[in-house]
């Protein structure tokens, strides 16, 4: 089994655990889940859009989305999951892929900074 397969299995297992967890345990599992997803993004195994989409799978858990500490993670993931062509407000006549990439990378770095405050 490849390292990528192991990471993907870990992500799927964490998601299953999140569904069954409650309270502080669910929050802890969610942070672990996001960190595993970030590992996939940092290794260029997944596109940033895929990482954002995977994080947004947890939007169904009200206790997570209503947690003020986690709010910025969902906000950033929502931006990351959009594909490059539609994700950033640039005038159509001057839209530039390099600018879109730069903005997406800035969003990714914001996510990394937010995650630094959480210890698992």
URGI-V136174 format. One record per helix or strand of 2 or more residues. SS is the DSSP state (h for helix, s for strand). FROM is the first residue (numbers start at 1). LEN is the number of residues. If there is no record, write none. Layout:
ss;from;len
SS;FROM;LEN
SS;FROM;LEN
//
This chain:
ss;from;len
h;3;18
h;23;20
h;48;13
h;62;4
h;71;10
h;84;4
h;92;3
h;97;19
//
